Amino acid sequence: MRVDFYHLTRTPVEAVLPRLLEKVVSGGERALVVAGDAGLLARLDEQLWRYEPASFLPHGIAGGGDEAAQPILLGTRAEALNGARHLLVADGAWPEGAETFERVFFLFDETSIAGARAEWRRLGQPKRYWKQDERSRWVEGP
């Protein structure tokens, strides 16, 4: 399992997540987005439909039916009902079952930094830390 920690210092998760998902899906992969907060999932759902005026990212909500057909699935549990091998944790809270995925994108902001640090220390496998520079570009950090 590869884990990439994304420290959101300048851009909210609603703006970062669609771009990451676009890269995952353009590579022919499926993705599962997990957050424990139903309100956050609703905002992400809306953002995925309208983040680009000329396009959208096709997706569904776990429990909405036909999960297996969704290239991107949003849910509250780390269950790959759509066959996803990529997990995007949108709320900075490591979910049970995340270890079963091939790749995990762990997004966190200042409100969840303590939990992110604890997960960083707990995880033994290779991991990467990404932070935003002054122009909101992603740079790999120490």
N, CA, C and O atoms as a GROMACS GRO file, in nm:
protein
  568
    1MET      N    1   0.085  -0.118   0.000
    1MET     CA    2   0.000   0.000   0.000
    1MET      C    3   0.089   0.124   0.000
    1MET      O    4   0.186   0.134   0.076
    2ARG      N    5   0.053   0.216  -0.086
    2ARG     CA    6   0.121   0.346  -0.090
    2ARG      C    7   0.027   0.449  -0.029
    2ARG      O    8  -0.092   0.453  -0.060
    3VAL      N    9   0.081   0.533   0.058
    3VAL     CA   10   0.001   0.637   0.122
    3VAL      C   11   0.063   0.772   0.092
    3VAL      O   12   0.182   0.794   0.114
    4ASP      N   13  -0.020   0.863   0.041
    4ASP     CA   14   0.021   1.001   0.016
    4ASP      C   15  -0.060   1.092   0.108
    4ASP      O   16  -0.183   1.094   0.102
    5PHE      N   17   0.010   1.166   0.193
    5PHE     CA   18  -0.054   1.261   0.283
    5PHE      C   19  -0.056   1.397   0.212
    5PHE      O   20   0.048   1.446   0.169
    6TYR      N   21  -0.174   1.456   0.201
    6TYR     CA   22  -0.190   1.588   0.138
    6TYR      C   23  -0.233   1.688   0.246
    6TYR      O   24  -0.345   1.681   0.298
    7HIS      N   25  -0.144   1.780   0.278
    7HIS     CA   26  -0.169   1.882   0.380
    7HIS      C   27  -0.234   2.003   0.312
    7HIS      O   28  -0.169   2.076   0.238
    8LEU      N   29  -0.361   2.024   0.339
    8LEU     CA   30  -0.438   2.132   0.277
    8LEU      C   31  -0.418   2.260   0.358
    8LEU      O   32  -0.483   2.280   0.461
    9THR      N   33  -0.329   2.345   0.311
    9THR     CA   34  -0.301   2.469   0.382
    9THR      C   35  -0.360   2.592   0.314
    9THR      O   36  -0.378   2.696   0.377
   10ARG      N   37  -0.391   2.580   0.186
   10ARG     CA   38  -0.440   2.697   0.111
   10ARG      C   39  -0.571   2.672   0.037
   10ARG      O   40  -0.643   2.767   0.006
   11THR      N   41  -0.602   2.548   0.010
   11THR     CA   42  -0.716   2.514  -0.074
   11THR      C   43  -0.804   2.413   0.000
   11THR      O   44  -0.751   2.317   0.057
   12PRO      N   45  -0.936   2.432   0.000
   12PRO     CA   46  -1.023   2.338   0.070
   12PRO      C   47  -1.036   2.204  -0.005
   12PRO      O   48  -1.009   2.196  -0.125
   13VAL      N   49  -1.076   2.103   0.068
   13VAL     CA   50  -1.088   1.969   0.011
   13VAL      C   51  -1.183   1.968  -0.110
   13VAL      O   52  -1.161   1.891  -0.203
   14GLU      N   53  -1.286   2.050  -0.108
   14GLU     CA   54  -1.381   2.054  -0.220
   14GLU      C   55  -1.314   2.095  -0.350
   14GLU      O   56  -1.361   2.057  -0.458
   15ALA      N   57  -1.206   2.172  -0.343
   15ALA     CA   58  -1.134   2.214  -0.464
   15ALA      C   59  -1.022   2.117  -0.501
   15ALA      O   60  -0.991   2.102  -0.619
   16VAL      N   61  -0.962   2.052  -0.402
   16VAL     CA   62  -0.849   1.962  -0.427
   16VAL      C   63  -0.896   1.826  -0.478
   16VAL      O   64  -0.838   1.770  -0.571
   17LEU      N   65  -1.000   1.773  -0.417
   17LEU     CA   66  -1.044   1.637  -0.447
   17LEU      C   67  -1.076   1.612  -0.594
   17LEU      O   68  -1.032   1.511  -0.648
   18PRO      N   69  -1.151   1.700  -0.662
   18PRO     CA   70  -1.181   1.672  -0.803
   18PRO      C   71  -1.057   1.656  -0.890
   18PRO      O   72  -1.055   1.572  -0.980
   19ARG      N   73  -0.956   1.735  -0.866
   19ARG     CA   74  -0.834   1.725  -0.947
   19ARG      C   75  -0.762   1.592  -0.923
   19ARG      O   76  -0.711   1.530  -1.017
   20LEU      N   77  -0.757   1.547  -0.798
   20LEU     CA   78  -0.696   1.417  -0.769
   20LEU      C   79  -0.777   1.305  -0.833
   20LEU      O   80  -0.721   1.212  -0.891
   21LEU      N   81  -0.909   1.314  -0.823
   21LEU     CA   82  -0.994   1.211  -0.882
   21LEU      C   83  -0.980   1.208  -1.034
   21LEU      O   84  -0.981   1.100  -1.094
   22GLU      N   85  -0.967   1.323  -1.094
   22GLU     CA   86  -0.949   1.331  -1.238
   22GLU      C   87  -0.824   1.252  -1.280
   22GLU      O   88  -0.826   1.180  -1.379
   23LYS      N   89  -0.717   1.267  -1.205
   23LYS     CA   90  -0.592   1.194  -1.236
   23LYS      C   91  -0.610   1.044  -1.217
   23LYS      O   92  -0.562   0.965  -1.299
   24VAL      N   93  -0.677   1.004  -1.111
   24VAL     CA   94  -0.699   0.862  -1.086
   24VAL      C   95  -0.781   0.800  -1.198
   24VAL      O   96  -0.743   0.696  -1.254
   25VAL      N   97  -0.892   0.862  -1.232
   25VAL     CA   98  -0.983   0.808  -1.333
   25VAL      C   99  -0.920   0.813  -1.472
   25VAL      O  100  -0.941   0.721  -1.552
   26SER      N  101  -0.845   0.917  -1.503
   26SER     CA  102  -0.780   0.924  -1.635
   26SER      C  103  -0.675   0.815  -1.652
   26SER      O  104  -0.638   0.782  -1.765
   27GLY      N  105  -0.627   0.760  -1.542
   27GLY     CA  106  -0.533   0.649  -1.546
   27GLY      C  107  -0.602   0.513  -1.555
   27GLY      O  108  -0.538   0.409  -1.546
   28GLY      N  109  -0.735   0.515  -1.572
   28GLY     CA  110  -0.810   0.391  -1.586
   28GLY      C  111  -0.847   0.324  -1.455
   28GLY      O  112  -0.891   0.209  -1.454
   29GLU      N  113  -0.830   0.394  -1.345
   29GLU     CA  114  -0.859   0.337  -1.213
   29GLU      C  115  -0.995   0.384  -1.162
   29GLU      O  116  -1.053   0.481  -1.211
   30ARG      N  117  -1.044   0.312  -1.063
   30ARG     CA  118  -1.166   0.350  -0.991
   30ARG      C  119  -1.124   0.404  -0.855
   30ARG      O  120  -1.016   0.373  -0.805
   31ALA      N  121  -1.210   0.485  -0.796
   31ALA     CA  122  -1.177   0.548  -0.668
   31ALA      C  123  -1.294   0.541  -0.572
   31ALA      O  124  -1.411   0.543  -0.612
   32LEU      N  125  -1.260   0.534  -0.445
   32LEU     CA  126  -1.358   0.546  -0.337
   32LEU      C  127  -1.318   0.667  -0.255
   32LEU      O  128  -1.203   0.680  -0.213
   33VAL      N  129  -1.414   0.756  -0.231
   33VAL     CA  130  -1.392   0.874  -0.147
   33VAL      C  131  -1.467   0.851  -0.017
   33VAL      O  132  -1.587   0.821  -0.017
   34VAL      N  133  -1.397   0.864   0.095
   34VAL     CA  134  -1.457   0.837   0.226
   34VAL      C  135  -1.449   0.961   0.314
   34VAL      O  136  -1.347   1.030   0.320
   35ALA      N  137  -1.560   0.988   0.383
   35ALA     CA  138  -1.567   1.091   0.486
   35ALA      C  139  -1.675   1.049   0.584
   35ALA      O  140  -1.778   0.995   0.545
   36GLY      N  141  -1.652   1.075   0.710
   36GLY     CA  142  -1.749   1.039   0.812
   36GLY      C  143  -1.865   1.136   0.822
   36GLY      O  144  -1.968   1.103   0.881
   37ASP      N  145  -1.851   1.253   0.765
   37ASP     CA  146  -1.951   1.360   0.774
   37ASP      C  147  -2.038   1.361   0.649
   37ASP      O  148  -1.989   1.384   0.539
   38ALA      N  149  -2.168   1.336   0.666
   38ALA     CA  150  -2.261   1.334   0.554
   38ALA      C  151  -2.269   1.470   0.485
   38ALA      O  152  -2.288   1.477   0.364
   39GLY      N  153  -2.254   1.577   0.561
   39GLY     CA  154  -2.256   1.711   0.502
   39GLY      C  155  -2.140   1.733   0.407
   39GLY      O  156  -2.156   1.791   0.300
   40LEU      N  157  -2.021   1.686   0.446
   40LEU     CA  158  -1.904   1.697   0.359
   40LEU      C  159  -1.925   1.613   0.233
   40LEU      O  160  -1.893   1.659   0.124
   41LEU      N  161  -1.977   1.492   0.247
   41LEU     CA  162  -2.002   1.409   0.130
   41LEU      C  163  -2.101   1.475   0.034
   41LEU      O  164  -2.084   1.467  -0.088
   42ALA      N  165  -2.203   1.541   0.088
   42ALA     CA  166  -2.300   1.611   0.003
   42ALA      C  167  -2.233   1.726  -0.073
   42ALA      O  168  -2.261   1.746  -0.190
   43ARG      N  169  -2.145   1.799  -0.007
   43ARG     CA  170  -2.073   1.909  -0.074
   43ARG      C  171  -1.980   1.854  -0.182
   43ARG      O  172  -1.970   1.912  -0.290
   44LEU      N  173  -1.913   1.743  -0.154
   44LEU     CA  174  -1.824   1.682  -0.253
   44LEU      C  175  -1.904   1.629  -0.371
   44LEU      O  176  -1.862   1.644  -0.486
   45ASP      N  177  -2.018   1.569  -0.344
   45ASP     CA  178  -2.106   1.520  -0.450
   45ASP      C  179  -2.143   1.634  -0.545
   45ASP      O  180  -2.131   1.620  -0.667
   46GLU      N  181  -2.186   1.744  -0.490
   46GLU     CA  182  -2.223   1.861  -0.570
   46GLU      C  183  -2.104   1.914  -0.648
   46GLU      O  184  -2.117   1.948  -0.765
   47GLN      N  185  -1.989   1.922  -0.584
   47GLN     CA  186  -1.869   1.975  -0.649
   47GLN      C  187  -1.826   1.888  -0.767
   47GLN      O  188  -1.782   1.940  -0.869
   48LEU      N  189  -1.838   1.757  -0.754
   48LEU     CA  190  -1.797   1.668  -0.864
   48LEU      C  191  -1.885   1.685  -0.986
   48LEU      O  192  -1.841   1.660  -1.099
   49TRP      N  193  -2.010   1.726  -0.966
   49TRP     CA  194  -2.098   1.750  -1.081
   49TRP      C  195  -2.069   1.883  -1.150
   49TRP      O  196  -2.096   1.898  -1.269
   50ARG      N  197  -2.015   1.979  -1.077
   50ARG     CA  198  -2.004   2.114  -1.136
   50ARG      C  199  -1.866   2.177  -1.129
   50ARG      O  200  -1.853   2.297  -1.156
   51TYR      N  201  -1.762   2.104  -1.095
   51TYR     CA  202  -1.632   2.168  -1.074
   51TYR      C  203  -1.572   2.227  -1.200
   51TYR      O  204  -1.496   2.323  -1.192
   52GLU      N  205  -1.603   2.172  -1.316
   52GLU     CA  206  -1.560   2.229  -1.444
   52GLU      C  207  -1.685   2.258  -1.527
   52GLU      O  208  -1.771   2.170  -1.540
   53PRO      N  209  -1.697   2.378  -1.583
   53PRO     CA  210  -1.818   2.412  -1.659
   53PRO      C  211  -1.845   2.319  -1.778
   53PRO      O  212  -1.961   2.294  -1.810
   54ALA      N  213  -1.740   2.269  -1.842
   54ALA     CA  214  -1.759   2.189  -1.962
   54ALA      C  215  -1.757   2.038  -1.935
   54ALA      O  216  -1.770   1.959  -2.028
   55SER      N  217  -1.741   1.998  -1.809
   55SER     CA  218  -1.734   1.855  -1.781
   55SER      C  219  -1.777   1.826  -1.638
   55SER      O  220  -1.805   1.917  -1.560
   56PHE      N  221  -1.780   1.697  -1.605
   56PHE     CA  222  -1.810   1.654  -1.469
   56PHE      C  223  -1.739   1.521  -1.447
   56PHE      O  224  -1.691   1.459  -1.542
   57LEU      N  225  -1.733   1.480  -1.324
   57LEU     CA  226  -1.674   1.350  -1.292
   57LEU      C  227  -1.789   1.256  -1.255
   57LEU      O  228  -1.853   1.275  -1.152
   58PRO      N  229  -1.814   1.153  -1.337
   58PRO     CA  230  -1.923   1.061  -1.307
   58PRO      C  231  -1.897   0.986  -1.177
   58PRO      O  232  -1.787   0.935  -1.154
   59HIS      N  233  -1.998   0.981  -1.093
   59HIS     CA  234  -1.981   0.920  -0.962
   59HIS      C  235  -2.116   0.884  -0.904
   59HIS      O  236  -2.221   0.920  -0.958
   60GLY      N  237  -2.114   0.814  -0.794
   60GLY     CA  238  -2.235   0.779  -0.722
   60GLY      C  239  -2.209   0.779  -0.572
   60GLY      O  240  -2.096   0.793  -0.526
   61ILE      N  241  -2.318   0.762  -0.498
   61ILE     CA  242  -2.312   0.759  -0.352
   61ILE      C  243  -2.338   0.616  -0.306
   61ILE      O  244  -2.432   0.552  -0.353
   62ALA      N  245  -2.257   0.566  -0.215
   62ALA     CA  246  -2.279   0.433  -0.159
   62ALA      C  247  -2.418   0.426  -0.098
   62ALA      O  248  -2.459   0.515  -0.023
   63GLY      N  249  -2.490   0.320  -0.130
   63GLY     CA  250  -2.626   0.305  -0.082
   63GLY      C  251  -2.728   0.355  -0.182
   63GLY      O  252  -2.848   0.336  -0.163
   64GLY      N  253  -2.681   0.418  -0.290
   64GLY     CA  254  -2.771   0.471  -0.391
   64GLY      C  255  -2.806   0.371  -0.500
   64GLY      O  256  -2.887   0.401  -0.588
   65GLY      N  257  -2.746   0.253  -0.495
   65GLY     CA  258  -2.771   0.151  -0.596
   65GLY      C  259  -2.670   0.157  -0.709
   65GLY      O  260  -2.617   0.264  -0.740
   66ASP      N  261  -2.644   0.044  -0.769
   66ASP     CA  262  -2.552   0.030  -0.882
   66ASP      C  263  -2.410   0.078  -0.850
   66ASP      O  264  -2.342   0.135  -0.935
   67GLU      N  265  -2.367   0.054  -0.727
   67GLU     CA  266  -2.233   0.096  -0.684
   67GLU      C  267  -2.123   0.038  -0.771
   67GLU      O  268  -2.024   0.105  -0.800
   68ALA      N  269  -2.139  -0.087  -0.813
   68ALA     CA  270  -2.034  -0.155  -0.890
   68ALA      C  271  -2.005  -0.086  -1.023
   68ALA      O  272  -1.896  -0.102  -1.077
   69ALA      N  273  -2.099  -0.011  -1.076
   69ALA     CA  274  -2.082   0.056  -1.205
   69ALA      C  275  -2.015   0.193  -1.193
   69ALA      O  276  -1.982   0.254  -1.295
   70GLN      N  277  -1.996   0.242  -1.072
   70GLN     CA  278  -1.946   0.379  -1.053
   70GLN      C  279  -1.793   0.385  -1.058
   70GLN      O  280  -1.727   0.313  -0.984
   71PRO      N  281  -1.737   0.469  -1.146
   71PRO     CA  282  -1.591   0.487  -1.146
   71PRO      C  283  -1.542   0.556  -1.019
   71PRO      O  284  -1.430   0.534  -0.974
   72ILE      N  285  -1.628   0.640  -0.962
   72ILE     CA  286  -1.599   0.709  -0.836
   72ILE      C  287  -1.719   0.687  -0.745
   72ILE      O  288  -1.833   0.712  -0.783
   73LEU      N  289  -1.692   0.641  -0.625
   73LEU     CA  290  -1.798   0.618  -0.529
   73LEU      C  291  -1.768   0.697  -0.402
   73LEU      O  292  -1.654   0.698  -0.355
   74LEU      N  293  -1.869   0.764  -0.348
   74LEU     CA  294  -1.855   0.839  -0.224
   74LEU      C  295  -1.928   0.765  -0.114
   74LEU      O  296  -2.040   0.718  -0.134
   75GLY      N  297  -1.865   0.753   0.003
   75GLY     CA  298  -1.930   0.682   0.112
   75GLY      C  299  -1.867   0.714   0.246
   75GLY      O  300  -1.770   0.789   0.256
   76THR      N  301  -1.925   0.655   0.349
   76THR     CA  302  -1.876   0.677   0.485
   76THR      C  303  -1.788   0.564   0.535
   76THR      O  304  -1.729   0.574   0.642
   77ARG      N  305  -1.777   0.456   0.458
   77ARG     CA  306  -1.697   0.340   0.498
   77ARG      C  307  -1.599   0.303   0.388
   77ARG      O  308  -1.626   0.323   0.270
   78ALA      N  309  -1.485   0.250   0.427
   78ALA     CA  310  -1.381   0.210   0.331
   78ALA      C  311  -1.411   0.071   0.276
   78ALA      O  312  -1.336  -0.025   0.299
   79GLU      N  313  -1.520   0.062   0.202
   79GLU     CA  314  -1.562  -0.062   0.137
   79GLU      C  315  -1.567  -0.035  -0.013
   79GLU      O  316  -1.643   0.050  -0.058
   80ALA      N  317  -1.486  -0.107  -0.088
   80ALA     CA  318  -1.474  -0.084  -0.233
   80ALA      C  319  -1.587  -0.154  -0.309
   80ALA      O  320  -1.563  -0.251  -0.382
   81LEU      N  321  -1.708  -0.107  -0.292
   81LEU     CA  322  -1.823  -0.166  -0.360
   81LEU      C  323  -1.816  -0.148  -0.511
   81LEU      O  324  -1.887  -0.216  -0.585
   82ASN      N  325  -1.732  -0.057  -0.556
   82ASN     CA  326  -1.713  -0.033  -0.699
   82ASN      C  327  -1.583  -0.095  -0.750
   82ASN      O  328  -1.544  -0.071  -0.864
   83GLY      N  329  -1.517  -0.174  -0.669
   83GLY     CA  330  -1.392  -0.238  -0.710
   83GLY      C  331  -1.272  -0.145  -0.707
   83GLY      O  332  -1.168  -0.176  -0.767
   84ALA      N  333  -1.283  -0.033  -0.640
   84ALA     CA  334  -1.174   0.066  -0.634
   84ALA      C  335  -1.052   0.009  -0.563
   84ALA      O  336  -1.062  -0.064  -0.465
   85ARG      N  337  -0.936   0.045  -0.616
   85ARG     CA  338  -0.808   0.015  -0.550
   85ARG      C  339  -0.746   0.141  -0.492
   85ARG      O  340  -0.645   0.135  -0.422
   86HIS      N  341  -0.809   0.256  -0.521
   86HIS     CA  342  -0.760   0.385  -0.473
   86HIS      C  343  -0.863   0.443  -0.376
   86HIS      O  344  -0.981   0.454  -0.408
   87LEU      N  345  -0.817   0.480  -0.258
   87LEU     CA  346  -0.902   0.538  -0.155
   87LEU      C  347  -0.858   0.682  -0.130
   87LEU      O  348  -0.740   0.709  -0.111
   88LEU      N  349  -0.954   0.773  -0.130
   88LEU     CA  350  -0.926   0.913  -0.098
   88LEU      C  351  -1.000   0.946   0.031
   88LEU      O  352  -1.123   0.948   0.034
   89VAL      N  353  -0.925   0.973   0.136
   89VAL     CA  354  -0.981   1.006   0.267
   89VAL      C  355  -0.997   1.158   0.270
   89VAL      O  356  -0.898   1.231   0.274
   90ALA      N  357  -1.122   1.204   0.270
   90ALA     CA  358  -1.149   1.347   0.252
   90ALA      C  359  -1.155   1.427   0.381
   90ALA      O  360  -1.151   1.550   0.377
   91ASP      N  361  -1.164   1.360   0.495
   91ASP     CA  362  -1.186   1.434   0.619
   91ASP      C  363  -1.073   1.424   0.721
   91ASP      O  364  -1.090   1.468   0.835
   92GLY      N  365  -0.960   1.368   0.683
   92GLY     CA  366  -0.847   1.360   0.774
   92GLY      C  367  -0.863   1.260   0.887
   92GLY      O  368  -0.792   1.268   0.988
   93ALA      N  369  -0.956   1.166   0.872
   93ALA     CA  370  -0.978   1.062   0.974
   93ALA      C  371  -0.958   0.925   0.910
   93ALA      O  372  -1.040   0.882   0.829
   94TRP      N  373  -0.851   0.857   0.946
   94TRP     CA  374  -0.816   0.728   0.887
   94TRP      C  375  -0.929   0.628   0.912
   94TRP      O  376  -0.960   0.600   1.028
   95PRO      N  377  -0.991   0.573   0.806
   95PRO     CA  378  -1.102   0.480   0.826
   95PRO      C  379  -1.057   0.336   0.842
   95PRO      O  380  -0.953   0.295   0.788
   96GLU      N  381  -1.133   0.260   0.915
   96GLU     CA  382  -1.108   0.117   0.927
   96GLU      C  383  -1.119   0.054   0.788
   96GLU      O  384  -1.212   0.084   0.714
   97GLY      N  385  -1.025  -0.031   0.754
   97GLY     CA  386  -1.027  -0.097   0.624
   97GLY      C  387  -0.942  -0.030   0.518
   97GLY      O  388  -0.929  -0.082   0.407
   98ALA      N  389  -0.884   0.084   0.550
   98ALA     CA  390  -0.803   0.157   0.451
   98ALA      C  391  -0.683   0.076   0.405
   98ALA      O  392  -0.636   0.093   0.293
   99GLU      N  393  -0.633  -0.010   0.491
   99GLU     CA  394  -0.513  -0.088   0.459
   99GLU      C  395  -0.534  -0.186   0.345
   99GLU      O  396  -0.438  -0.240   0.290
  100THR      N  397  -0.659  -0.211   0.308
  100THR     CA  398  -0.687  -0.307   0.200
  100THR      C  399  -0.672  -0.245   0.061
  100THR      O  400  -0.680  -0.317  -0.039
  101PHE      N  401  -0.651  -0.115   0.053
  101PHE     CA  402  -0.641  -0.047  -0.075
  101PHE      C  403  -0.496  -0.042  -0.123
  101PHE      O  404  -0.403  -0.043  -0.043
  102GLU      N  405  -0.480  -0.037  -0.254
  102GLU     CA  406  -0.347  -0.029  -0.314
  102GLU      C  407  -0.283   0.107  -0.289
  102GLU      O  408  -0.162   0.117  -0.266
  103ARG      N  409  -0.366   0.211  -0.294
  103ARG     CA  410  -0.315   0.346  -0.275
  103ARG      C  411  -0.415   0.427  -0.195
  103ARG      O  412  -0.536   0.419  -0.217
  104VAL      N  413  -0.364   0.505  -0.100
  104VAL     CA  414  -0.449   0.591  -0.018
  104VAL      C  415  -0.400   0.735  -0.030
  104VAL      O  416  -0.281   0.763  -0.014
  105PHE      N  417  -0.493   0.825  -0.058
  105PHE     CA  418  -0.469   0.968  -0.058
  105PHE      C  419  -0.533   1.020   0.071
  105PHE      O  420  -0.656   1.018   0.084
  106PHE      N  421  -0.452   1.065   0.164
  106PHE     CA  422  -0.501   1.108   0.295
  106PHE      C  423  -0.498   1.260   0.300
  106PHE      O  424  -0.392   1.320   0.315
  107LEU      N  425  -0.614   1.323   0.286
  107LEU     CA  426  -0.624   1.469   0.283
  107LEU      C  427  -0.657   1.520   0.422
  107LEU      O  428  -0.750   1.471   0.488
  108PHE      N  429  -0.580   1.619   0.467
  108PHE     CA  430  -0.605   1.674   0.600
  108PHE      C  431  -0.573   1.823   0.602
  108PHE      O  432  -0.491   1.871   0.523
  109ASP      N  433  -0.639   1.894   0.693
  109ASP     CA  434  -0.613   2.037   0.709
  109ASP      C  435  -0.567   2.062   0.853
  109ASP      O  436  -0.537   1.968   0.926
  110GLU      N  437  -0.561   2.187   0.891
  110GLU     CA  438  -0.511   2.222   1.024
  110GLU      C  439  -0.597   2.164   1.137
  110GLU      O  440  -0.547   2.139   1.246
  111THR      N  441  -0.726   2.144   1.110
  111THR     CA  442  -0.814   2.091   1.216
  111THR      C  443  -0.789   1.943   1.242
  111THR      O  444  -0.826   1.893   1.349
  112SER      N  445  -0.728   1.874   1.148
  112SER     CA  446  -0.705   1.730   1.166
  112SER      C  447  -0.557   1.693   1.163
  112SER      O  448  -0.521   1.578   1.139
  113ILE      N  449  -0.471   1.791   1.188
  113ILE     CA  450  -0.326   1.767   1.178
  113ILE      C  451  -0.275   1.671   1.285
  113ILE      O  452  -0.184   1.592   1.258
  114ALA      N  453  -0.331   1.675   1.405
  114ALA     CA  454  -0.285   1.583   1.511
  114ALA      C  455  -0.312   1.438   1.471
  114ALA      O  456  -0.226   1.352   1.490
  115GLY      N  457  -0.429   1.412   1.418
  115GLY     CA  458  -0.462   1.277   1.372
  115GLY      C  459  -0.374   1.233   1.257
  115GLY      O  460  -0.334   1.117   1.249
  116ALA      N  461  -0.344   1.325   1.166
  116ALA     CA  462  -0.258   1.293   1.052
  116ALA      C  463  -0.118   1.257   1.101
  116ALA      O  464  -0.056   1.163   1.049
  117ARG      N  465  -0.068   1.330   1.198
  117ARG     CA  466   0.065   1.299   1.253
  117ARG      C  467   0.067   1.161   1.319
  117ARG      O  468   0.163   1.086   1.306
  118ALA      N  469  -0.040   1.130   1.390
  118ALA     CA  470  -0.048   0.998   1.455
  118ALA      C  471  -0.050   0.887   1.351
  118ALA      O  472   0.016   0.784   1.369
  119GLU      N  473  -0.124   0.905   1.243
  119GLU     CA  474  -0.129   0.804   1.137
  119GLU      C  475   0.007   0.792   1.067
  119GLU      O  476   0.050   0.682   1.034
  120TRP      N  477   0.072   0.903   1.046
  120TRP     CA  478   0.206   0.902   0.984
  120TRP      C  479   0.300   0.814   1.065
  120TRP      O  480   0.373   0.731   1.010
  121ARG      N  481   0.298   0.832   1.196
  121ARG     CA  482   0.386   0.753   1.283
  121ARG      C  483   0.344   0.606   1.288
  121ARG      O  484   0.429   0.518   1.293
  122ARG      N  485   0.215   0.580   1.285
  122ARG     CA  486   0.163   0.444   1.296
  122ARG      C  487   0.192   0.360   1.171
  122ARG      O  488   0.222   0.241   1.182
  123LEU      N  489   0.183   0.422   1.055
  123LEU     CA  490   0.201   0.348   0.930
  123LEU      C  491   0.348   0.312   0.910
  123LEU      O  492   0.436   0.398   0.923
  124GLY      N  493   0.373   0.189   0.878
  124GLY     CA  494   0.511   0.146   0.860
  124GLY      C  495   0.556   0.147   0.715
  124GLY      O  496   0.676   0.153   0.689
  125GLN      N  497   0.463   0.140   0.622
  125GLN     CA  498   0.501   0.131   0.481
  125GLN      C  499   0.545   0.267   0.426
  125GLN      O  500   0.527   0.370   0.492
  126PRO      N  501   0.603   0.266   0.307
  126PRO     CA  502   0.646   0.394   0.247
  126PRO      C  503   0.528   0.492   0.235
  126PRO      O  504   0.416   0.453   0.202
  127LYS      N  505   0.556   0.614   0.262
  127LYS     CA  506   0.453   0.718   0.253
  127LYS      C  507   0.518   0.848   0.206
  127LYS      O  508   0.639   0.868   0.218
  128ARG      N  509   0.434   0.935   0.153
  128ARG     CA  510   0.482   1.064   0.105
  128ARG      C  511   0.398   1.175   0.167
  128ARG      O  512   0.281   1.158   0.198
  129TYR      N  513   0.463   1.289   0.183
  129TYR     CA  514   0.396   1.406   0.238
  129TYR      C  515   0.398   1.516   0.132
  129TYR      O  516   0.504   1.551   0.081
  130TRP      N  517   0.281   1.569   0.100
  130TRP     CA  518   0.268   1.676   0.002
  130TRP      C  519   0.210   1.798   0.071
  130TRP      O  520   0.118   1.788   0.152
  131LYS      N  521   0.266   1.915   0.039
  131LYS     CA  522   0.215   2.040   0.095
  131LYS      C  523   0.202   2.141  -0.017
  131LYS      O  524   0.261   2.126  -0.124
  132GLN      N  525   0.123   2.243   0.008
  132GLN     CA  526   0.102   2.348  -0.092
  132GLN      C  527   0.204   2.458  -0.072
  132GLN      O  528   0.231   2.501   0.041
  133ASP      N  529   0.261   2.505  -0.184
  133ASP     CA  530   0.353   2.618  -0.175
  133ASP      C  531   0.273   2.748  -0.176
  133ASP      O  532   0.150   2.746  -0.173
  134GLU      N  533   0.343   2.860  -0.182
  134GLU     CA  534   0.275   2.991  -0.177
  134GLU      C  535   0.184   3.016  -0.297
  134GLU      O  536   0.100   3.106  -0.293
  135ARG      N  537   0.200   2.937  -0.404
  135ARG     CA  538   0.113   2.951  -0.522
  135ARG      C  539   0.012   2.837  -0.530
  135ARG      O  540  -0.049   2.814  -0.635
  136SER      N  541  -0.006   2.766  -0.419
  136SER     CA  542  -0.100   2.655  -0.406
  136SER      C  543  -0.067   2.534  -0.492
  136SER      O  544  -0.154   2.451  -0.519
  137ARG      N  545   0.058   2.523  -0.536
  137ARG     CA  546   0.102   2.404  -0.609
  137ARG      C  547   0.150   2.300  -0.509
  137ARG      O  548   0.195   2.334  -0.400
  138TRP      N  549   0.139   2.173  -0.548
  138TRP     CA  550   0.181   2.064  -0.460
  138TRP      C  551   0.329   2.038  -0.474
  138TRP      O  552   0.380   2.020  -0.585
  139VAL      N  553   0.398   2.036  -0.362
  139VAL     CA  554   0.540   2.003  -0.359
  139VAL      C  555   0.561   1.896  -0.252
  139VAL      O  556   0.498   1.899  -0.146
  140GLU      N  557   0.649   1.802  -0.283
  140GLU     CA  558   0.677   1.698  -0.186
  140GLU      C  559   0.764   1.757  -0.076
  140GLU      O  560   0.864   1.824  -0.104
  141GLY      N  561   0.725   1.731   0.046
  141GLY     CA  562   0.798   1.790   0.158
  141GLY      C  563   0.856   1.686   0.251
  141GLY      O  564   0.831   1.566   0.238
  142PRO      N  565   0.934   1.734   0.344
  142PRO     CA  566   0.993   1.643   0.443
  142PRO      C  567   0.889   1.599   0.545
  142PRO      O  568   0.920   1.522   0.636
   0.00000   0.00000   0.00000
